[in-house]
Amino acid sequence: MSERAEPGADSVADDAWQRVRDLADRMKRYEAAAADGDDEAAAQAERLRVRAARATEKARLADGVADSLADITRRRDRG
């Protein structure tokens, strides 16, 4: 996970996107092995594809929450 400057919704979203990037990197390595005919690597790449899709959805939701909280904070701070 990433180093967090301060806890909050933005850091949660950042960590979620970092997980997506990490899964994508791992998936690329397995896909390369699968292209060389490794059936086990192909199966692992597919499992990682599913995990990456789920992680992407979670990251999008975390971004939405962070944006909503930022909007609430801005409105509250305006008075």
DSSP file with accessible surface (Angstrom, degrees, kcal/mol):
  #  RESIDUE AA STRUCTURE BP1 BP2  ACC     N-H-->O    O-->H-N    N-H-->O    O-->H-N    TCO  KAPPA ALPHA  PHI   PSI    X-CA   Y-CA   Z-CA
    1    1 A M              0   0  165      0, 0.0     2,-0.1     0, 0.0    14,-0.1   0.000 360.0 360.0 360.0 165.1    0.0    0.0    0.0
    2    2 A S        -     0   0   47      9,-0.2     2,-0.4     1,-0.1    13,-0.1  -0.363 360.0 -99.5 -83.0 159.8    1.0    3.6   -0.4
    3    3 A E        -     0   0  188     -2,-0.1     2,-0.6     1,-0.0    -1,-0.1  -0.641  40.4-138.6 -73.3 131.1    2.4    5.8    2.3
    4    4 A R        -     0   0  128     -2,-0.4    -1,-0.0     1,-0.2     7,-0.0  -0.826  16.8-165.8 -99.8 124.4   -0.4    8.0    3.6
    5    5 A A  S    S-     0   0  108     -2,-0.6    -1,-0.2     1,-0.3    -2,-0.0   0.916  83.5  -6.0 -69.9 -44.3    0.3   11.7    4.3
    6    6 A E  S    S-     0   0  150      2,-0.1    -1,-0.3     0, 0.0     5,-0.2  -0.988  82.0-107.6-149.7 143.0   -3.0   11.9    6.2
    7    7 A P        +     0   0  112      0, 0.0     2,-0.3     0, 0.0     3,-0.1  -0.347  63.5  99.6 -69.6 152.6   -5.8    9.4    6.8
    8    8 A G  S  > S-     0   0   39      1,-0.1     4,-1.9    -2,-0.0     3,-0.2  -0.905  83.5 -61.1 155.8 180.0   -9.1   10.1    5.0
    9    9 A A  H  > S+     0   0   27     -2,-0.3     4,-2.4     1,-0.2    57,-0.2   0.856 125.0  56.0 -61.6 -37.4  -11.3    9.2    2.0
   10   10 A D  H  > S+     0   0  100      1,-0.2     4,-2.7     2,-0.2    -1,-0.2   0.913 107.7  47.8 -63.7 -40.8   -8.7   10.4   -0.5
   11   11 A S  H  > S+     0   0   11     -5,-0.2     4,-2.4     2,-0.2    -1,-0.2   0.871 110.0  53.1 -70.1 -32.3   -6.0    8.1    0.8
   12   12 A V  H  X S+     0   0   73     -4,-1.9     4,-2.2     2,-0.2    -2,-0.2   0.941 111.7  45.7 -64.0 -45.2   -8.4    5.2    0.8
   13   13 A A  H  X S+     0   0    0     -4,-2.4     4,-2.5    49,-0.3     5,-0.2   0.917 111.6  52.1 -63.9 -42.3   -9.2    5.9   -2.8
   14   14 A D  H  X S+     0   0   91     -4,-2.7     4,-2.2     1,-0.2    -1,-0.2   0.914 110.4  48.3 -60.1 -43.4   -5.5    6.3   -3.6
   15   15 A D  H  X S+     0   0    7     -4,-2.4     4,-2.1     2,-0.2    -1,-0.2   0.888 109.5  53.2 -64.1 -38.0   -4.8    2.9   -2.0
   16   16 A A  H  X S+     0   0   23     -4,-2.2     4,-1.7     1,-0.2    43,-0.2   0.920 110.3  46.7 -64.2 -42.6   -7.6    1.3   -3.9
   17   17 A W  H  X S+     0   0   58     -4,-2.5     4,-2.4     1,-0.2    -1,-0.2   0.867 108.5  55.8 -68.1 -34.0   -6.3    2.6   -7.2
   18   18 A Q  H  X S+     0   0   55     -4,-2.2     4,-2.6    -5,-0.2    -1,-0.2   0.911 105.2  52.9 -63.1 -39.1   -2.8    1.4   -6.3
   19   19 A R  H  X S+     0   0   97     -4,-2.1     4,-2.7     2,-0.2    -1,-0.2   0.915 107.4  51.5 -61.0 -41.9   -4.2   -2.1   -5.8
   20   20 A V  H  X S+     0   0   20     -4,-1.7     4,-2.5     1,-0.2    -2,-0.2   0.941 110.9  47.7 -60.5 -45.7   -5.7   -1.9   -9.3
   21   21 A R  H  X S+     0   0  121     -4,-2.4     4,-2.4     1,-0.2    -2,-0.2   0.913 111.6  50.3 -62.8 -41.2   -2.3   -1.0  -10.7
   22   22 A D  H  X S+     0   0   70     -4,-2.6     4,-2.2     1,-0.2    -1,-0.2   0.917 111.3  47.9 -63.1 -44.1   -0.6   -3.8   -8.8
   23   23 A L  H  X S+     0   0    1     -4,-2.7     4,-2.8     1,-0.2    -1,-0.2   0.908 110.5  52.3 -63.3 -40.0   -3.1   -6.3  -10.0
   24   24 A A  H  X S+     0   0   28     -4,-2.5     4,-2.4    -5,-0.2    -2,-0.2   0.909 108.8  50.3 -63.4 -40.9   -2.7   -5.1  -13.6
   25   25 A D  H  X S+     0   0   78     -4,-2.4     4,-1.6     2,-0.2    -1,-0.2   0.928 112.7  46.0 -62.3 -45.9    1.1   -5.4  -13.4
   26   26 A R  H  X S+     0   0   78     -4,-2.2     4,-2.0     1,-0.2    -2,-0.2   0.914 110.9  53.6 -62.6 -41.6    0.8   -9.0  -12.1
   27   27 A M  H  X S+     0   0   29     -4,-2.8     4,-2.8     1,-0.2     5,-0.2   0.908 104.6  54.8 -61.8 -41.0   -1.8   -9.8  -14.8
   28   28 A K  H  X S+     0   0  131     -4,-2.4     4,-2.1     1,-0.2    -1,-0.2   0.898 106.9  50.9 -59.7 -41.3    0.5   -8.6  -17.5
   29   29 A R  H  X S+     0   0  160     -4,-1.6     4,-1.8     1,-0.2    -1,-0.2   0.928 112.9  44.9 -63.8 -42.9    3.3  -11.0  -16.3
   30   30 A Y  H  X S+     0   0   86     -4,-2.0     4,-2.6     1,-0.2    -2,-0.2   0.877 110.6  54.2 -69.0 -36.4    0.9  -14.0  -16.3
   31   31 A E  H  X S+     0   0   71     -4,-2.8     4,-2.1     2,-0.2    -1,-0.2   0.885 106.3  52.7 -64.2 -36.5   -0.5  -13.0  -19.7
   32   32 A A  H  X S+     0   0   60     -4,-2.1     4,-0.8     2,-0.2    -1,-0.2   0.925 111.6  45.5 -64.2 -42.6    3.0  -13.0  -21.1
   33   33 A A  H ><>S+     0   0   33     -4,-1.8     5,-1.6     1,-0.2     3,-0.7   0.891 110.9  53.8 -66.9 -37.1    3.6  -16.5  -19.8
   34   34 A A  H ><5S+     0   0   27     -4,-2.6     3,-2.1     1,-0.2    -1,-0.2   0.871 100.9  59.7 -64.6 -35.9    0.2  -17.5  -21.1
   35   35 A A  H 3<5S+     0   0   86     -4,-2.1    -1,-0.2     1,-0.3    -2,-0.2   0.782  99.9  57.7 -63.7 -23.9    1.2  -16.3  -24.6
   36   36 A D  T <<5S-     0   0  146     -4,-0.8    -1,-0.3    -3,-0.7    -2,-0.2   0.292 131.9 -93.7 -87.6   7.9    4.1  -18.7  -24.5
   37   37 A G  T < 5S+     0   0   54     -3,-2.1     2,-1.0     1,-0.2    -3,-0.2   0.566  74.4 148.2  96.4  11.1    1.6  -21.6  -24.0
   38   38 A D     >< -     0   0   75     -5,-1.6     4,-1.9     1,-0.2    -1,-0.2  -0.680  25.8-170.9 -83.7 104.1    1.5  -21.8  -20.1
   39   39 A D  H  > S+     0   0  137     -2,-1.0     4,-2.1     1,-0.2    -1,-0.2   0.862  84.6  53.9 -66.0 -34.7   -2.1  -22.9  -19.3
   40   40 A E  H  > S+     0   0  157      1,-0.2     4,-2.4     2,-0.2    -1,-0.2   0.907 108.4  49.9 -66.4 -39.3   -1.6  -22.4  -15.6
   41   41 A A  H  > S+     0   0    3      2,-0.2     4,-2.7     1,-0.2    -1,-0.2   0.888 108.2  53.9 -65.4 -37.1   -0.5  -18.8  -16.2
   42   42 A A  H  X S+     0   0   42     -4,-1.9     4,-2.0     2,-0.2    -2,-0.2   0.914 109.3  47.7 -63.2 -42.2   -3.5  -18.3  -18.5
   43   43 A A  H  X S+     0   0   42     -4,-2.1     4,-2.2     2,-0.2    -2,-0.2   0.912 112.6  48.7 -65.3 -41.2   -5.8  -19.4  -15.7
   44   44 A Q  H  X S+     0   0   33     -4,-2.4     4,-2.6     1,-0.2    -2,-0.2   0.903 108.7  53.7 -66.1 -39.0   -4.0  -17.2  -13.2
   45   45 A A  H  X S+     0   0    1     -4,-2.7     4,-2.2     1,-0.2    -1,-0.2   0.911 108.5  50.0 -61.1 -40.5   -4.3  -14.2  -15.6
   46   46 A E  H  X S+     0   0   95     -4,-2.0     4,-2.0     2,-0.2    -2,-0.2   0.918 109.9  49.8 -65.7 -41.9   -8.1  -14.8  -15.8
   47   47 A R  H  X S+     0   0  127     -4,-2.2     4,-2.3     1,-0.2    -2,-0.2   0.920 112.0  48.5 -62.0 -41.7   -8.4  -14.9  -12.0
   48   48 A L  H  X S+     0   0    0     -4,-2.6     4,-2.9     2,-0.2    -1,-0.2   0.865 106.4  57.1 -66.8 -33.9   -6.4  -11.7  -11.8
   49   49 A R  H  X S+     0   0   94     -4,-2.2     4,-2.2     2,-0.2    -1,-0.2   0.929 108.9  46.1 -61.4 -43.7   -8.6  -10.1  -14.4
   50   50 A V  H  X S+     0   0   56     -4,-2.0     4,-2.2     2,-0.2    -2,-0.2   0.935 113.8  48.1 -65.1 -45.7  -11.7  -10.8  -12.3
   51   51 A R  H  X S+     0   0   89     -4,-2.3     4,-2.7     1,-0.2    -2,-0.2   0.897 111.0  51.5 -62.1 -39.3  -10.0   -9.5   -9.2
   52   52 A A  H  X S+     0   0   12     -4,-2.9     4,-2.5     2,-0.2    -1,-0.2   0.891 107.9  52.1 -66.4 -38.1   -8.9   -6.4  -11.1
   53   53 A A  H  X S+     0   0   63     -4,-2.2     4,-2.0     2,-0.2    -1,-0.2   0.929 112.7  45.1 -63.4 -43.8  -12.4   -5.7  -12.3
   54   54 A R  H  X S+     0   0  164     -4,-2.2     4,-2.3     1,-0.2    -2,-0.2   0.916 113.1  50.3 -64.6 -43.1  -13.7   -6.0   -8.7
   55   55 A A  H  X S+     0   0    9     -4,-2.7     4,-2.4     1,-0.2    -2,-0.2   0.871 108.1  53.9 -64.0 -36.4  -10.9   -3.8   -7.4
   56   56 A T  H  X S+     0   0   27     -4,-2.5     4,-2.5     2,-0.2    -1,-0.2   0.920 108.0  49.3 -64.0 -43.3  -11.6   -1.2  -10.1
   57   57 A E  H  X S+     0   0   96     -4,-2.0     4,-2.3     1,-0.2    -2,-0.2   0.928 111.7  48.8 -62.5 -43.2  -15.3   -1.0   -9.0
   58   58 A K  H  X S+     0   0  146     -4,-2.3     4,-2.7     1,-0.2    -1,-0.2   0.904 110.7  51.0 -62.8 -39.9  -14.2   -0.6   -5.4
   59   59 A A  H  X S+     0   0    0     -4,-2.4     4,-2.5     2,-0.2    -2,-0.2   0.905 109.3  50.5 -65.6 -40.0  -11.8    2.2   -6.4
   60   60 A R  H  X S+     0   0  149     -4,-2.5     4,-2.2     2,-0.2    -1,-0.2   0.911 111.7  48.0 -63.1 -42.8  -14.5    4.0   -8.4
   61   61 A L  H  X S+     0   0  105     -4,-2.3     4,-2.5     2,-0.2    -2,-0.2   0.919 110.8  51.0 -63.1 -42.6  -16.8    3.8   -5.4
   62   62 A A  H  X S+     0   0   18     -4,-2.7     4,-2.6     1,-0.2   -49,-0.3   0.896 109.3  51.3 -62.6 -39.0  -14.0    5.1   -3.1
   63   63 A D  H  X S+     0   0   52     -4,-2.5     4,-2.7     2,-0.2    -1,-0.2   0.915 109.3  50.9 -61.8 -43.0  -13.4    8.0   -5.4
   64   64 A G  H  X S+     0   0   33     -4,-2.2     4,-2.5     2,-0.2    -2,-0.2   0.915 111.0  47.4 -62.4 -42.6  -17.1    8.8   -5.4
   65   65 A V  H  X S+     0   0   83     -4,-2.5     4,-2.8     2,-0.2     5,-0.2   0.932 112.2  50.1 -63.6 -45.4  -17.2    8.8   -1.6
   66   66 A A  H  X S+     0   0    2     -4,-2.6     4,-2.3   -57,-0.2    -2,-0.2   0.917 111.6  48.4 -60.6 -42.8  -14.0   11.0   -1.4
   67   67 A D  H  X S+     0   0   96     -4,-2.7     4,-2.4     2,-0.2    -1,-0.2   0.916 112.0  49.2 -63.8 -43.0  -15.5   13.5   -3.9
   68   68 A S  H  X S+     0   0   67     -4,-2.5     4,-2.4     2,-0.2    -2,-0.2   0.925 111.7  48.2 -62.9 -43.9  -18.8   13.6   -1.9
   69   69 A L  H  X S+     0   0   82     -4,-2.8     4,-2.6     1,-0.2    -1,-0.2   0.893 110.3  52.1 -65.2 -37.0  -17.0   14.2    1.3
   70   70 A A  H  X S+     0   0   29     -4,-2.3     4,-2.6    -5,-0.2    -1,-0.2   0.913 109.7  49.6 -64.6 -41.0  -14.9   16.9   -0.2
   71   71 A D  H  X S+     0   0   63     -4,-2.4     4,-2.5     2,-0.2    -2,-0.2   0.921 111.4  48.8 -62.9 -44.3  -18.0   18.6   -1.5
   72   72 A I  H  X S+     0   0   89     -4,-2.4     4,-2.6     1,-0.2    -2,-0.2   0.928 111.9  49.2 -61.1 -44.1  -19.7   18.4    1.9
   73   73 A T  H  X S+     0   0   54     -4,-2.6     4,-2.7     2,-0.2    -2,-0.2   0.917 110.8  49.9 -63.3 -43.6  -16.5   19.8    3.6
   74   74 A R  H  X S+     0   0  122     -4,-2.6     4,-1.5     2,-0.2    -1,-0.2   0.929 112.8  46.6 -60.7 -45.3  -16.3   22.7    1.1
   75   75 A R  H  X S+     0   0  149     -4,-2.5     4,-0.7     1,-0.2    -2,-0.2   0.915 113.9  48.3 -64.4 -40.4  -20.0   23.6    1.6
   76   76 A R  H >< S+     0   0  165     -4,-2.6     3,-0.9     1,-0.2    -2,-0.2   0.917 110.6  50.8 -65.7 -41.2  -19.6   23.4    5.4
   77   77 A D  H 3< S+     0   0  111     -4,-2.7    -1,-0.2     1,-0.3    -2,-0.2   0.757 101.3  62.4 -70.7 -25.2  -16.5   25.5    5.3
   78   78 A R  H 3<        0   0  189     -4,-1.5    -1,-0.3    -5,-0.2    -2,-0.2   0.717 360.0 360.0 -71.9 -21.7  -18.2   28.2    3.2
   79   79 A G    <<        0   0  102     -3,-0.9    -2,-0.1    -4,-0.7    -3,-0.1   0.275 360.0 360.0 114.8 360.0  -20.6   28.7    6.1
